[in-house]
């Protein structure tokens, strides 16, 4: 399976186990929403103790479901990378900035799934970052060009209407070759046969992702 810059997925083998790649992608988006909401609930100081316990149980269920998806892929001879082993690849031309407070870091999020956009923005805010949201690549490009100096990092979904994450990357790098761009997706990098370095990406994040994974990827890139 491969994807072009327009965000079109070209599938060589349409089925993984009994689920299509499209269904798995949608499932990972759903799991991202569940993981994000459960973590945000757990961060709420006014949440009753019993409710906090329930939110942790929901998070555990989502993680178990994510593990099950990987087992399905492995059973179908599709290599699935463990989230903990995700390698952050920094493009050669990107200079990692000096440390600063997280509140000074503005992250532009481009995501067409409303629930995922909401929870990812909420997770980043809970981590102390400032966020700017966009519902697709075209809107993200417009938001960036309104005030380029305000954006510290761009976190973009891979497949979006109007403008995909890779198309957005191409446009942004033309405006600013040093901009830091991270792609997030429900697809595995191995499934798409894509090399992030070839597109000037700083990192690749697979959904569902926890706040800990977000921090491990973003913090080294922005120096916060």
DRENDO-1510 file (C-alpha; in Angstrom, 1 decimal, always signed):
<recs>
REC; n; res; u; v; w
REC; 1; UNK; +0.0; +0.0; +0.0 .
REC; 2; UNK; +1.3; +3.5; -0.9 .
REC; 3; UNK; +0.1; +7.0; -0.7 .
REC; 4; UNK; +0.8; +9.9; -3.0 .
REC; 5; UNK; +1.1; +13.6; -2.2 .
REC; 6; UNK; -2.6; +14.1; -2.9 .
REC; 7; UNK; -3.4; +11.9; +0.0 .
REC; 8; UNK; -4.8; +9.0; -2.2 .
REC; 9; UNK; -4.1; +5.6; -0.8 .
REC; 10; UNK; -3.1; +3.0; -3.3 .
REC; 11; UNK; -3.8; -0.5; -1.9 .
REC; 12; UNK; -2.0; -3.5; -3.2 .
REC; 13; UNK; -3.7; -5.9; -0.7 .
REC; 14; UNK; -7.1; -4.6; +0.2 .
REC; 15; UNK; -7.7; -6.8; +3.3 .
REC; 16; UNK; -5.9; -7.3; +6.6 .
REC; 17; UNK; -7.4; -10.3; +8.2 .
REC; 18; UNK; -11.1; -9.5; +7.8 .
REC; 19; UNK; -10.8; -5.7; +8.0 .
REC; 20; UNK; -10.0; -3.4; +5.1 .
REC; 21; UNK; -7.2; -0.8; +5.5 .
REC; 22; UNK; -9.8; +1.9; +5.4 .
REC; 23; UNK; -11.7; +0.3; +8.4 .
REC; 24; UNK; -8.4; -0.1; +10.3 .
REC; 25; UNK; -7.6; +3.6; +9.7 .
REC; 26; UNK; -11.1; +4.6; +10.9 .
REC; 27; UNK; -10.7; +2.4; +13.9 .
REC; 28; UNK; -7.4; +4.0; +14.9 .
REC; 29; UNK; -9.0; +7.4; +14.6 .
REC; 30; UNK; -11.8; +6.2; +16.9 .
REC; 31; UNK; -9.2; +4.8; +19.4 .
REC; 32; UNK; -7.3; +8.1; +19.3 .
REC; 33; UNK; -10.5; +9.8; +20.4 .
REC; 34; UNK; -11.1; +7.4; +23.2 .
REC; 35; UNK; -7.4; +7.6; +24.4 .
REC; 36; UNK; -7.4; +11.4; +24.3 .
REC; 37; UNK; -10.7; +11.8; +26.1 .
REC; 38; UNK; -9.8; +9.4; +28.8 .
REC; 39; UNK; -6.5; +11.1; +29.4 .
REC; 40; UNK; -8.2; +14.5; +29.5 .
REC; 41; UNK; -10.7; +13.3; +32.0 .
REC; 42; UNK; -7.9; +11.9; +34.2 .
REC; 43; UNK; -6.3; +15.4; +34.2 .
REC; 44; UNK; -9.5; +17.0; +35.5 .
REC; 45; UNK; -8.8; +17.9; +39.2 .
REC; 46; UNK; -12.6; +18.0; +39.9 .
REC; 47; UNK; -13.3; +14.5; +38.6 .
REC; 48; UNK; -14.4; +12.1; +41.4 .
REC; 49; UNK; -12.1; +9.3; +42.3 .
REC; 50; UNK; -14.4; +6.7; +41.0 .
REC; 51; UNK; -14.7; +8.5; +37.6 .
REC; 52; UNK; -10.9; +8.7; +37.4 .
REC; 53; UNK; -10.7; +5.0; +37.9 .
REC; 54; UNK; -13.2; +4.5; +35.1 .
REC; 55; UNK; -11.3; +6.8; +32.8 .
REC; 56; UNK; -8.1; +4.8; +33.4 .
REC; 57; UNK; -10.1; +1.6; +32.7 .
REC; 58; UNK; -11.3; +3.1; +29.4 .
REC; 59; UNK; -7.7; +4.0; +28.5 .
REC; 60; UNK; -6.6; +0.5; +29.2 .
REC; 61; UNK; -9.4; -0.9; +27.0 .
REC; 62; UNK; -8.4; +1.4; +24.1 .
REC; 63; UNK; -4.8; +0.3; +24.4 .
REC; 64; UNK; -5.8; -3.3; +24.4 .
REC; 65; UNK; -7.9; -2.7; +21.3 .
REC; 66; UNK; -4.9; -1.1; +19.6 .
REC; 67; UNK; -2.8; -4.1; +20.5 .
REC; 68; UNK; -5.4; -6.3; +19.0 .
REC; 69; UNK; -5.3; -4.4; +15.7 .
REC; 70; UNK; -1.5; -5.0; +15.6 .
REC; 71; UNK; -2.0; -8.7; +16.2 .
REC; 72; UNK; -4.4; -8.8; +13.3 .
REC; 73; UNK; -1.9; -7.1; +11.0 .
REC; 74; UNK; +0.9; -9.4; +12.2 .
REC; 75; UNK; -1.3; -12.4; +11.5 .
REC; 76; UNK; -1.8; -11.1; +8.0 .
REC; 77; UNK; +2.0; -10.7; +7.6 .
REC; 78; UNK; +1.9; -7.0; +7.8 .
REC; 79; UNK; +4.8; -5.6; +10.0 .
REC; 80; UNK; +3.5; -3.5; +12.8 .
REC; 81; UNK; +5.9; -1.3; +14.8 .
REC; 82; UNK; +5.4; -1.1; +18.6 .
REC; 83; UNK; +4.5; +2.5; +19.6 .
REC; 84; UNK; +7.3; +2.6; +22.2 .
REC; 85; UNK; +9.9; +1.9; +19.5 .
REC; 86; UNK; +8.8; +4.8; +17.3 .
REC; 87; UNK; +11.9; +6.6; +16.0 .
REC; 88; UNK; +11.8; +10.3; +15.9 .
REC; 89; UNK; +13.6; +11.3; +12.7 .
REC; 90; UNK; +14.8; +14.9; +12.5 .
REC; 91; UNK; +15.3; +16.2; +9.0 .
REC; 92; UNK; +19.0; +17.3; +8.4 .
REC; 93; UNK; +18.0; +20.9; +7.6 .
REC; 94; UNK; +16.1; +21.4; +10.9 .
REC; 95; UNK; +17.9; +23.2; +13.7 .
REC; 96; UNK; +16.4; +22.3; +17.1 .
REC; 97; UNK; +15.7; +25.5; +18.9 .
REC; 98; UNK; +17.0; +26.4; +22.3 .
REC; 99; UNK; +14.8; +25.4; +25.3 .
REC; 100; UNK; +11.8; +27.6; +26.1 .
REC; 101; UNK; +8.7; +27.4; +28.2 .
REC; 102; UNK; +6.0; +25.2; +26.7 .
REC; 103; UNK; +3.5; +28.0; +26.7 .
REC; 104; UNK; +5.6; +29.9; +24.2 .
REC; 105; UNK; +5.4; +26.9; +21.8 .
REC; 106; UNK; +2.4; +27.3; +19.3 .
REC; 107; UNK; +1.5; +24.0; +17.6 .
REC; 108; UNK; -0.6; +24.2; +14.5 .
REC; 109; UNK; -2.8; +21.1; +14.3 .
REC; 110; UNK; -4.4; +20.1; +11.0 .
REC; 111; UNK; -7.0; +17.2; +11.3 .
REC; 112; UNK; -10.3; +16.6; +9.5 .
REC; 113; UNK; -11.7; +14.3; +12.2 .
REC; 114; UNK; -13.5; +16.7; +14.7 .
REC; 115; UNK; -13.1; +14.3; +17.6 .
REC; 116; UNK; -9.4; +13.7; +17.0 .
REC; 117; UNK; -8.8; +17.4; +16.5 .
REC; 118; UNK; -10.5; +18.2; +19.8 .
REC; 119; UNK; -8.7; +15.6; +21.9 .
REC; 120; UNK; -5.2; +16.2; +20.3 .
REC; 121; UNK; -5.5; +19.9; +21.0 .
REC; 122; UNK; -6.8; +19.1; +24.5 .
REC; 123; UNK; -3.8; +16.8; +25.2 .
REC; 124; UNK; -1.3; +19.4; +24.0 .
REC; 125; UNK; -2.9; +22.1; +26.1 .
REC; 126; UNK; -2.9; +19.8; +29.1 .
REC; 127; UNK; +0.9; +19.3; +28.4 .
REC; 128; UNK; +1.3; +23.1; +28.5 .
REC; 129; UNK; +1.5; +23.9; +24.8 .
REC; 130; UNK; -0.4; +26.6; +22.9 .
REC; 131; UNK; -2.4; +25.4; +19.9 .
REC; 132; UNK; -3.9; +26.6; +16.7 .
REC; 133; UNK; -6.4; +24.3; +15.0 .
REC; 134; UNK; -7.4; +23.7; +11.4 .
REC; 135; UNK; -9.9; +21.3; +9.9 .
REC; 136; UNK; -7.9; +20.4; +6.8 .
REC; 137; UNK; -4.6; +21.1; +5.1 .
REC; 138; UNK; -5.9; +24.1; +3.2 .
REC; 139; UNK; -7.1; +25.8; +6.3 .
REC; 140; UNK; -3.9; +25.0; +8.1 .
REC; 141; UNK; -1.9; +26.7; +5.3 .
REC; 142; UNK; -4.1; +29.7; +5.5 .
REC; 143; UNK; -3.7; +29.9; +9.3 .
REC; 144; UNK; +0.1; +29.5; +9.0 .
REC; 145; UNK; +0.4; +32.3; +6.4 .
REC; 146; UNK; -1.6; +34.7; +8.6 .
REC; 147; UNK; +1.2; +34.8; +11.1 .
REC; 148; UNK; +4.2; +32.5; +10.2 .
REC; 149; UNK; +6.4; +33.6; +13.1 .
REC; 150; UNK; +3.7; +32.4; +15.6 .
REC; 151; UNK; +3.9; +28.7; +14.5 .
REC; 152; UNK; +6.6; +26.7; +16.3 .
REC; 153; UNK; +5.6; +23.2; +14.9 .
REC; 154; UNK; +2.9; +21.8; +12.5 .
REC; 155; UNK; +1.2; +18.6; +13.5 .
REC; 156; UNK; -0.8; +17.4; +10.4 .
REC; 157; UNK; -3.0; +14.4; +9.6 .
REC; 158; UNK; -1.8; +12.5; +6.6 .
REC; 159; UNK; -5.1; +12.0; +4.7 .
REC; 160; UNK; -7.4; +15.1; +4.6 .
REC; 161; UNK; -9.8; +16.7; +2.2 .
REC; 162; UNK; -8.8; +19.7; +0.0 .
REC; 163; UNK; -5.1; +19.3; +0.9 .
REC; 164; UNK; -3.4; +16.2; +2.3 .
REC; 165; UNK; -0.7; +16.3; +5.0 .
REC; 166; UNK; +2.0; +15.7; +2.4 .
REC; 167; UNK; +0.7; +18.5; +0.1 .
REC; 168; UNK; +0.6; +20.8; +3.1 .
REC; 169; UNK; +4.2; +19.8; +3.9 .
REC; 170; UNK; +5.3; +20.7; +0.4 .
REC; 171; UNK; +3.6; +24.1; +0.5 .
REC; 172; UNK; +5.0; +24.9; +4.0 .
REC; 173; UNK; +8.5; +23.9; +3.1 .
REC; 174; UNK; +8.4; +26.2; +0.1 .
REC; 175; UNK; +7.5; +29.1; +2.4 .
REC; 176; UNK; +9.9; +28.1; +5.2 .
REC; 177; UNK; +12.5; +25.3; +4.6 .
REC; 178; UNK; +13.2; +25.2; +8.4 .
REC; 179; UNK; +9.6; +24.7; +9.6 .
REC; 180; UNK; +9.1; +21.6; +11.8 .
REC; 181; UNK; +6.4; +19.3; +10.5 .
REC; 182; UNK; +5.1; +16.1; +12.2 .
REC; 183; UNK; +2.7; +13.8; +10.4 .
REC; 184; UNK; +0.1; +11.8; +12.3 .
REC; 185; UNK; -1.9; +9.0; +10.8 .
REC; 186; UNK; -3.9; +5.8; +11.5 .
REC; 187; UNK; -1.7; +4.1; +8.9 .
REC; 188; UNK; +1.6; +2.5; +9.7 .
REC; 189; UNK; +4.7; +3.9; +8.0 .
REC; 190; UNK; +5.6; +0.4; +6.8 .
REC; 191; UNK; +2.1; +0.0; +5.2 .
REC; 192; UNK; +2.5; +3.2; +3.1 .
REC; 193; UNK; +6.1; +2.4; +2.2 .
REC; 194; UNK; +7.0; +6.0; +2.9 .
REC; 195; UNK; +10.3; +7.5; +4.1 .
REC; 196; UNK; +9.6; +10.7; +6.2 .
REC; 197; UNK; +13.0; +12.1; +5.4 .
REC; 198; UNK; +12.2; +12.2; +1.6 .
REC; 199; UNK; +9.4; +14.7; +2.4 .
REC; 200; UNK; +11.3; +16.8; +4.9 .
REC; 201; UNK; +9.2; +15.6; +7.8 .
REC; 202; UNK; +10.6; +15.9; +11.3 .
REC; 203; UNK; +8.7; +12.9; +12.7 .
REC; 204; UNK; +5.9; +10.4; +12.1 .
REC; 205; UNK; +3.3; +9.6; +14.7 .
REC; 206; UNK; +0.9; +6.6; +14.5 .
REC; 207; UNK; -2.6; +6.8; +16.0 .
REC; 208; UNK; -3.7; +6.1; +18.7 .
REC; 209; UNK; -1.1; +8.1; +20.6 .
REC; 210; UNK; -0.9; +8.9; +24.3 .
REC; 211; UNK; +0.2; +12.2; +25.8 .
REC; 212; UNK; +3.4; +10.5; +26.7 .
REC; 213; UNK; +4.1; +9.7; +23.1 .
REC; 214; UNK; +3.2; +13.2; +22.0 .
REC; 215; UNK; +5.7; +14.6; +24.5 .
REC; 216; UNK; +8.5; +12.2; +23.5 .
REC; 217; UNK; +8.2; +13.3; +19.9 .
REC; 218; UNK; +7.4; +17.1; +20.2 .
REC; 219; UNK; +9.6; +18.1; +23.1 .
REC; 220; UNK; +13.0; +17.3; +21.5 .
REC; 221; UNK; +11.9; +19.1; +18.3 .
REC; 222; UNK; +10.8; +22.4; +19.9 .
REC; 223; UNK; +13.3; +22.3; +22.8 .
REC; 224; UNK; +10.6; +23.1; +25.4 .
</recs>
